[in-house]
Amino acid sequence: MTSALAAAAIIALTAACGGGGSGGDAQGSATSGGEPVKLNFLSLAWQKESVAANKQIVEEWNKANPGIQVTYVQGSWDNVNDQLVTQFEGGDPPDVIHNDSPALAGFASRGYLLDLKDKLPAELKSDIPQTAWDTVTFGQEGGVYGVPFLQESQVIIANKKLLDAAKVRIPTPDNPWTWDEFAEIARKLTKDGTYGVAWPMKSPVNKTLNLALNFGGTFFQTGPDGKTTVKVGPEEREVLQRIHDQIHKDKSADPKALGMGTADPLPGFYKGEYAMLPVGVYLRQQVAEQAPEDFEWVALPPLKGTSSNQGAVSQTLSIAQDSKHPDEAMKFISFFLNPANQAKLAKGDWLLPTSTKAASDPSLTTEDNGWDVATASAKNLVVAPFLKVNGYDEWKSKVATPALQEYFAGKISLDEVAKRLVEEGNKVLERY
């Protein structure tokens, strides 16, 4: 840990233990009967390193703050939102809630989450860019319903030996490949039983929509009446056409990968069946831990269209509206998400911290396991357009997923997929 981050941790810890806000200091936060204030913290960490980091931070807090004691509660991404609805309706939700930004809009609109806009400490607010705050800001009043702390970008994981043998230019964050270069290189790498690229598209929607921002494609538009409709114009068609061309025109993408989940192509990748995988940054962990010892790989930065922008959502910490101790909960969140702790959490999940100070931690800027490329990609993240769309989940599951799967499989044309996304999609959104 750098001295700067260590100092930040000490400052945050001192702030957490010191005065400020209606909660007073940690000792003063004890209940009138002298008992410590008790907070429940629902965590969705699941990877071994991430769970350990979460528990370590909670333990450090509890040791330093005898007047505010936090109980770590293990949750699961698989059923968290159903679980939370039950707890919210029963009036007994956790005080501090780990979730992701797509879930917050619905909970906020139903009055389950506290608006944190006027409770955020200045140091915490200024350390996180506005683009990340945009992922947790909802409603006409611009309420802030969580603190964003981890994000994901799409990068390319590539077989270094195959790139070197083909003598292709290795891109850098300051000079990434364009989509045209990427297509040309994928064609060049397709030979001797190896495909240039594999696109795992079992769940194609978020990946496609996030990448569409490379060309300014948003897929949704909101009219003067406040109603949102689907749009598939030239900007949205760019990425759709380019991925389709790699599969069906250039024959540089393995069609067998289309039905795969994100990690499914890895065994074939290690065997040299394809040279490049466009995936989320977190997949670097599996490659680092599972690849054969003699396998050389490299993480490459996001592609560039008219920009390198990508859509992003955030993992978040929120406070329940029904929490009896919101000020103490905010003090805990401020400590939990100080720069030093965000660096630990990012390393545990192999994701990107929103904290600009955490992003400068040497362990997140090293070339080892592509951390330098991953962390640099955070600058390209903007709020995912679909994040603000009521009815998006139904549009995604009932309309977009089957339509995009058929399109990428070559069963329907670009015009047909565009028509279905718009016409069937607008029927869904009209109900919201």
VEXBA-141155 format. One record per residue (C-alpha): residue number from 0; chain; x, y, z. Coordinates in Angstrom, 1 decimal. Example, Ala and Ser with C-alpha at 12.3 -4.5 7.8 and 13.67 -1.06 7.14 Angstrom:
    nr   kette       xx       yy       zz
     0       A     12.3     -4.5      7.8
     1       A     13.7     -1.1      7.1
END
This chain:
    nr   kette       xx       yy       zz
     0       A      0.0      0.0      0.0
     1       A      1.4      3.4     -0.9
     2       A      2.0      6.0      1.7
     3       A     -0.7      8.2      0.1
     4       A     -3.3      5.5      0.4
     5       A     -2.2      4.7      3.9
     6       A     -2.6      8.3      4.8
     7       A     -6.0      8.4      3.2
     8       A     -7.1      5.3      5.2
     9       A     -5.9      7.0      8.4
    10       A     -7.7     10.2      7.5
    11       A    -10.9      8.3      6.8
    12       A    -10.6      6.3      9.9
    13       A    -10.1      9.4     12.0
    14       A    -13.1     11.0     10.3
    15       A    -15.2      8.0     11.0
    16       A    -14.2      8.1     14.7
    17       A    -14.5     11.8     15.0
    18       A    -17.4     14.3     15.2
    19       A    -19.6     15.5     12.4
    20       A    -23.2     15.0     11.4
    21       A    -26.1     14.3     13.7
    22       A    -24.6     10.9     14.6
    23       A    -21.8     12.5     16.7
    24       A    -18.6     10.5     17.3
    25       A    -18.4      6.8     17.5
    26       A    -18.6      6.6     21.3
    27       A    -21.4      9.2     21.1
    28       A    -23.3      7.1     18.7
    29       A    -24.0      4.5     21.3
    30       A    -27.6      4.1     22.2
    31       A    -29.1      6.0     25.2
    32       A    -28.7      2.8     27.2
    33       A    -25.0      2.7     26.6
    34       A    -25.2     -0.1     24.1
    35       A    -23.4      0.3     20.8
    36       A    -25.4      1.2     17.7
    37       A    -25.7     -2.0     15.6
    38       A    -25.8     -2.0     11.9
    39       A    -26.4     -4.9      9.5
    40       A    -24.3     -4.8      6.3
    41       A    -25.6     -7.1      3.4
    42       A    -22.6     -7.9      1.2
    43       A    -22.8     -9.7     -2.1
    44       A    -19.0    -10.4     -2.4
    45       A    -18.6    -13.9     -3.5
    46       A    -15.0    -14.5     -4.7
    47       A    -12.7    -15.7     -2.0
    48       A    -10.4    -12.7     -2.1
    49       A    -13.3    -10.3     -2.2
    50       A    -15.1    -11.9      0.8
    51       A    -11.9    -11.7      2.7
    52       A    -11.4     -8.0      1.9
    53       A    -15.0     -7.2      2.9
    54       A    -14.7     -9.0      6.2
    55       A    -11.3     -7.5      7.0
    56       A    -12.6     -3.9      6.4
    57       A    -15.6     -4.6      8.7
    58       A    -13.3     -6.0     11.3
    59       A    -11.1     -2.9     11.2
    60       A    -14.1     -0.7     11.5
    61       A    -15.5     -2.6     14.5
    62       A    -12.1     -2.4     16.3
    63       A    -11.8      1.3     15.8
    64       A    -15.5      2.2     16.5
    65       A    -16.8      0.5     19.6
    66       A    -19.9      2.8     19.5
    67       A    -21.0      1.6     16.0
    68       A    -20.8     -2.1     15.5
    69       A    -21.4     -3.6     12.1
    70       A    -22.5     -7.2     11.5
    71       A    -21.4     -8.7      8.1
    72       A    -24.3    -10.5      6.4
    73       A    -23.5    -12.7      3.4
    74       A    -25.9    -12.4      0.5
    75       A    -26.0    -13.7     -3.0
    76       A    -26.4    -12.0     -6.4
    77       A    -28.7    -14.9     -7.4
    78       A    -31.7    -13.9     -5.2
    79       A    -30.8    -10.6     -3.5
    80       A    -33.5     -8.5     -5.0
    81       A    -36.3    -10.9     -4.1
    82       A    -34.8    -11.2     -0.6
    83       A    -34.7     -7.4     -0.3
    84       A    -38.3     -6.9     -1.4
    85       A    -39.4     -9.3      1.4
    86       A    -37.2     -7.4      3.9
    87       A    -38.3     -4.0      2.8
    88       A    -42.0     -5.0      2.9
    89       A    -41.5     -6.5      6.3
    90       A    -39.8     -3.3      7.6
    91       A    -36.6     -5.1      8.6
    92       A    -34.1     -4.5      5.8
    93       A    -30.3     -4.4      6.3
    94       A    -29.0     -0.9      7.2
    95       A    -26.3     -0.9      4.5
    96       A    -27.0     -2.7      1.2
    97       A    -24.6     -3.9     -1.4
    98       A    -26.2     -4.1     -4.9
    99       A    -25.8     -2.8     -8.4
   100       A    -27.1      0.4    -10.0
   101       A    -29.7     -1.3    -12.3
   102       A    -31.6     -2.5     -9.1
   103       A    -31.6      0.9     -7.4
   104       A    -34.1      2.7     -9.6
   105       A    -37.0      0.4     -8.8
   106       A    -36.2      0.3     -5.1
   107       A    -35.8      4.1     -5.0
   108       A    -39.1      4.7     -6.7
   109       A    -40.9      2.5     -4.1
   110       A    -39.4      4.5     -1.3
   111       A    -37.1      1.7      0.0
   112       A    -33.8      3.5     -0.2
   113       A    -32.6      6.7      1.4
   114       A    -31.6      9.6     -0.8
   115       A    -28.0     10.2      0.1
   116       A    -27.6     13.5     -1.8
   117       A    -27.3     15.7      1.4
   118       A    -25.4     13.1      3.4
   119       A    -22.4     12.4      1.3
   120       A    -19.1     13.6      2.9
   121       A    -17.3     16.0      0.6
   122       A    -14.1     13.9      0.4
   123       A    -16.0     10.8     -0.7
   124       A    -18.1     12.8     -3.2
   125       A    -15.1     14.5     -4.8
   126       A    -13.1     11.3     -5.1
   127       A    -15.6      9.6     -7.4
   128       A    -16.2     11.1    -10.9
   129       A    -19.6     12.5    -11.8
   130       A    -19.9      9.8    -14.5
   131       A    -20.0      7.2    -11.8
   132       A    -22.5      9.2     -9.7
   133       A    -24.7      9.4    -12.8
   134       A    -25.2      5.6    -12.5
   135       A    -26.9      6.0     -9.1
   136       A    -28.9      9.2     -9.7
   137       A    -32.6      8.7    -10.4
   138       A    -35.9     10.5    -10.4
   139       A    -36.9     14.1    -11.3
   140       A    -35.4     15.3     -8.0
   141       A    -32.0     13.8     -9.0
   142       A    -31.8     11.7     -5.8
   143       A    -28.6      9.7     -5.2
   144       A    -29.5      6.2     -4.0
   145       A    -26.2      4.6     -3.5
   146       A    -22.4      5.1     -3.5
   147       A    -20.8      3.6     -6.7
   148       A    -17.6      1.8     -6.0
   149       A    -16.8     -0.9     -8.5
   150       A    -17.3     -0.9    -12.3
   151       A    -16.6     -3.2    -15.2
   152       A    -15.3     -2.3    -18.7
   153       A    -15.0     -4.5    -21.8
   154       A    -11.4     -5.3    -22.8
   155       A     -9.8     -7.8    -25.2
   156       A     -7.8    -10.7    -23.8
   157       A     -5.4    -12.0    -26.4
   158       A     -2.9    -14.8    -27.0
   159       A      0.4    -13.0    -27.0
   160       A      2.3    -15.6    -28.9
   161       A     -0.2    -15.4    -31.8
   162       A     -0.1    -11.6    -31.8
   163       A      3.7    -11.6    -31.8
   164       A      3.9    -14.2    -34.6
   165       A      1.5    -12.1    -36.8
   166       A      3.6     -9.0    -36.1
   167       A      0.5     -6.9    -35.3
   168       A      0.6     -3.5    -33.5
   169       A      0.0     -3.9    -29.8
   170       A     -2.5     -1.2    -28.8
   171       A     -2.1      1.0    -25.8
   172       A     -4.7      2.9    -23.8
   173       A     -3.6      6.1    -25.5
   174       A     -3.5      4.5    -28.9
   175       A     -6.1      1.7    -29.0
   176       A     -7.1     -0.3    -32.0
   177       A    -10.0      1.0    -34.1
   178       A    -12.8     -1.4    -35.0
   179       A    -11.4     -1.4    -38.5
   180       A     -7.9     -2.4    -37.3
   181       A     -9.5     -5.0    -35.0
   182       A    -11.3     -6.6    -38.0
   183       A     -8.2     -6.6    -40.1
   184       A     -6.1     -8.2    -37.3
   185       A     -8.8    -10.8    -36.6
   186       A     -8.7    -11.8    -40.3
   187       A     -4.9    -11.9    -40.2
   188       A     -5.0    -14.2    -37.1
   189       A     -7.5    -16.6    -38.7
   190       A     -5.4    -19.5    -40.1
   191       A     -4.2    -23.0    -39.3
   192       A     -7.4    -23.9    -37.4
   193       A     -7.4    -20.7    -35.3
   194       A    -10.1    -18.1    -35.4
   195       A     -9.1    -14.5    -34.8
   196       A    -11.8    -13.9    -32.3
   197       A    -14.6    -15.6    -30.3
   198       A    -17.7    -13.6    -29.3
   199       A    -19.5    -15.4    -26.5
   200       A    -23.1    -14.2    -27.0
   201       A    -25.3    -16.4    -24.8
   202       A    -26.3    -13.1    -23.1
   203       A    -25.7    -10.6    -25.9
   204       A    -27.7     -7.5    -24.8
   205       A    -25.7     -5.6    -22.2
   206       A    -22.4     -6.4    -24.1
   207       A    -23.8     -5.1    -27.4
   208       A    -25.4     -2.0    -25.9
   209       A    -22.4     -1.1    -23.9
   210       A    -20.1     -1.4    -27.0
   211       A    -22.6      0.5    -29.2
   212       A    -21.5      3.7    -27.4
   213       A    -18.2      3.4    -29.3
   214       A    -20.2      4.8    -32.2
   215       A    -22.7      6.9    -30.2
   216       A    -25.4      4.2    -30.3
   217       A    -27.8      4.5    -27.3
   218       A    -30.7      2.3    -28.4
   219       A    -33.2      4.4    -26.5
   220       A    -34.5      8.0    -26.8
   221       A    -36.7     10.0    -24.5
   222       A    -39.2     12.4    -26.1
   223       A    -40.5     15.8    -24.8
   224       A    -43.4     13.9    -23.2
   225       A    -40.9     11.9    -21.0
   226       A    -41.7      8.7    -22.8
   227       A    -38.8      6.4    -23.8
   228       A    -38.8      4.5    -27.1
   229       A    -36.3      2.2    -28.8
   230       A    -34.2      3.5    -31.7
   231       A    -31.9      1.5    -34.0
   232       A    -30.4      4.0    -36.4
   233       A    -27.0      4.2    -38.1
   234       A    -25.1      4.6    -34.8
   235       A    -26.7      1.5    -33.2
   236       A    -26.2     -0.6    -36.3
   237       A    -22.5     -0.1    -36.4
   238       A    -21.4     -2.6    -33.8
   239       A    -24.2     -5.0    -34.7
   240       A    -23.0     -5.1    -38.3
   241       A    -19.3     -5.3    -37.4
   242       A    -19.7     -8.3    -35.1
   243       A    -22.0    -10.0    -37.6
   244       A    -19.5     -9.4    -40.4
   245       A    -16.7    -11.1    -38.4
   246       A    -18.8    -14.2    -38.0
   247       A    -20.5    -14.5    -41.4
   248       A    -18.5    -12.4    -43.9
   249       A    -14.9    -12.4    -42.8
   250       A    -15.2    -15.9    -41.1
   251       A    -12.7    -14.6    -38.5
   252       A    -15.0    -15.3    -35.5
   253       A    -15.8    -18.8    -34.4
   254       A    -19.6    -19.3    -34.8
   255       A    -19.6    -22.1    -32.2
   256       A    -18.8    -19.4    -29.5
   257       A    -22.1    -17.6    -30.1
   258       A    -24.0    -19.9    -27.7
   259       A    -21.4    -19.7    -25.0
   260       A    -21.4    -17.8    -21.7
   261       A    -18.6    -15.3    -21.0
   262       A    -16.1    -17.8    -19.5
   263       A    -17.0    -20.8    -21.7
   264       A    -14.5    -20.1    -24.5
   265       A    -11.5    -20.1    -22.1
   266       A    -10.5    -23.8    -22.6
   267       A    -10.5    -23.3    -26.4
   268       A     -8.6    -20.0    -26.0
   269       A     -5.8    -21.8    -24.1
   270       A     -5.6    -24.4    -26.9
   271       A     -5.2    -21.7    -29.5
   272       A     -8.6    -22.2    -31.1
   273       A     -9.1    -18.4    -31.1
   274       A     -6.6    -15.6    -30.6
   275       A     -8.8    -12.9    -29.0
   276       A    -11.7    -12.7    -26.6
   277       A    -13.6     -9.4    -26.0
   278       A    -14.7     -9.8    -22.4
   279       A    -15.2     -8.0    -19.1
   280       A    -12.1     -7.0    -17.2
   281       A    -13.0     -9.4    -14.3
   282       A    -12.3    -12.5    -16.6
   283       A     -8.6    -11.7    -16.3
   284       A     -8.7    -13.5    -12.9
   285       A     -9.7    -16.8    -14.4
   286       A     -7.1    -16.5    -17.1
   287       A     -4.4    -15.6    -14.6
   288       A     -5.3    -18.5    -12.3
   289       A     -6.3    -21.2    -14.8
   290       A     -4.2    -20.8    -17.9
   291       A     -1.4    -23.3    -18.6
   292       A      2.0    -22.2    -17.3
   293       A      3.4    -21.8    -20.8
   294       A      0.4    -19.7    -22.0
   295       A      1.3    -16.1    -22.6
   296       A     -1.6    -13.6    -22.7
   297       A     -2.1     -9.9    -22.7
   298       A     -5.0     -7.5    -21.9
   299       A     -5.7     -5.0    -24.7
   300       A     -7.6     -1.7    -24.2
   301       A    -11.2     -1.1    -25.4
   302       A    -11.7     -0.6    -29.1
   303       A    -12.3      2.8    -30.6
   304       A    -15.1      3.8    -33.0
   305       A    -16.0      7.5    -33.1
   306       A    -15.0      7.3    -29.4
   307       A    -13.9      4.6    -27.0
   308       A    -16.9      5.3    -24.7
   309       A    -18.5      2.3    -23.1
   310       A    -21.7      2.0    -21.0
   311       A    -21.2      1.2    -17.4
   312       A    -23.2      0.2    -14.3
   313       A    -21.8      0.2    -10.8
   314       A    -21.7     -1.9     -7.7
   315       A    -23.1      0.2     -5.0
   316       A    -23.7      0.6     -1.2
   317       A    -27.1      2.1     -0.2
   318       A    -28.8      2.9      3.0
   319       A    -32.3      1.6      3.7
   320       A    -35.0      4.2      4.2
   321       A    -36.1      2.3      7.3
   322       A    -32.6      2.3      8.9
   323       A    -32.8      3.7     12.4
   324       A    -29.2      4.8     12.2
   325       A    -28.6      6.5      8.7
   326       A    -25.8      8.8      9.9
   327       A    -23.8      6.0     11.4
   328       A    -24.4      3.9      8.3
   329       A    -23.0      6.7      6.2
   330       A    -19.9      6.9      8.4
   331       A    -19.4      3.2      7.9
   332       A    -19.8      3.5      4.1
   333       A    -17.3      6.4      4.0
   334       A    -14.7      4.3      5.8
   335       A    -15.6      1.1      3.8
   336       A    -15.1      3.0      0.5
   337       A    -12.1      5.2      1.3
   338       A     -9.3      5.0     -1.4
   339       A     -7.2      2.3      0.4
   340       A    -10.2      0.1      0.9
   341       A    -11.5      0.6     -2.6
   342       A     -8.1     -0.6     -3.9
   343       A     -8.5     -3.8     -1.8
   344       A    -12.0     -4.4     -3.0
   345       A    -11.1     -3.8     -6.7
   346       A     -8.2     -6.3     -6.4
   347       A    -10.5     -8.8     -4.7
   348       A    -13.1     -8.6     -7.6
   349       A    -10.7     -7.8    -10.4
   350       A    -12.8     -4.8    -11.3
   351       A    -12.3     -1.1    -11.5
   352       A    -12.5      1.2     -8.5
   353       A    -14.5      4.4     -8.9
   354       A    -12.2      6.2     -6.5
   355       A     -9.7      8.3     -8.5
   356       A     -7.2      8.0     -5.6
   357       A     -7.6      4.2     -5.5
   358       A     -7.0      3.9     -9.2
   359       A     -3.5      5.3     -8.7
   360       A     -2.5      2.5     -6.3
   361       A      0.6      0.8     -7.8
   362       A     -1.1     -2.6     -7.5
   363       A     -3.8     -1.4     -9.9
   364       A     -1.4      0.2    -12.4
   365       A      1.1     -2.6    -12.7
   366       A      1.5     -4.5    -16.0
   367       A      1.0     -7.7    -14.2
   368       A     -2.2     -9.4    -15.3
   369       A     -3.2     -6.4    -17.4
   370       A     -4.0     -4.2    -14.4
   371       A     -2.6     -1.1    -16.1
   372       A     -4.8     -1.6    -19.2
   373       A     -7.9     -2.4    -17.1
   374       A     -7.6      0.5    -14.7
   375       A     -6.9      2.9    -17.6
   376       A    -10.1      1.8    -19.3
   377       A    -12.2      3.4    -16.5
   378       A    -11.8      6.8    -18.2
   379       A    -13.9      5.5    -21.1
   380       A    -16.9      4.6    -18.9
   381       A    -20.1      6.6    -19.1
   382       A    -23.5      5.8    -17.7
   383       A    -25.2      3.0    -19.7
   384       A    -28.2      4.5    -21.5
   385       A    -30.4      1.5    -20.6
   386       A    -29.9      2.2    -16.9
   387       A    -32.6      4.9    -16.9
   388       A    -35.2      3.0    -18.9
   389       A    -38.3      1.7    -17.1
   390       A    -39.1     -1.7    -18.6
   391       A    -35.6     -2.4    -19.8
   392       A    -35.4     -5.9    -18.1
   393       A    -38.5     -7.1    -19.9
   394       A    -37.4     -5.6    -23.2
   395       A    -34.0     -7.3    -22.7
   396       A    -35.4    -10.8    -21.8
   397       A    -38.5    -10.9    -24.1
   398       A    -37.3     -8.9    -27.1
   399       A    -33.6     -8.1    -27.4
   400       A    -32.0    -11.4    -26.3
   401       A    -33.8    -13.7    -28.7
   402       A    -33.7    -11.1    -31.6
   403       A    -29.9    -10.5    -31.2
   404       A    -29.2    -14.2    -30.8
   405       A    -31.0    -14.9    -34.1
   406       A    -29.2    -12.0    -35.8
   407       A    -25.7    -13.0    -34.8
   408       A    -26.5    -16.6    -35.8
   409       A    -27.3    -15.3    -39.3
   410       A    -31.0    -16.3    -39.1
   411       A    -32.4    -12.7    -39.6
   412       A    -31.1     -9.6    -41.4
   413       A    -30.0     -6.3    -39.8
   414       A    -33.2     -4.7    -41.0
   415       A    -35.3     -7.4    -39.4
   416       A    -33.5     -7.3    -36.0
   417       A    -33.8     -3.5    -36.0
   418       A    -37.5     -3.7    -36.7
   419       A    -38.1     -6.3    -34.0
   420       A    -36.1     -4.4    -31.4
   421       A    -38.0     -1.2    -32.1
   422       A    -41.6     -2.4    -32.8
   423       A    -41.8     -5.2    -30.2
   424       A    -39.7     -3.2    -27.8
   425       A    -41.9     -0.2    -27.9
   426       A    -44.9     -2.3    -27.1
   427       A    -43.1     -3.5    -24.0
   428       A    -42.0      0.0    -22.9
   429       A    -45.5      1.4    -23.4
   430       A    -46.7     -0.5    -20.4
   431       A    -44.2      1.3    -18.1
END
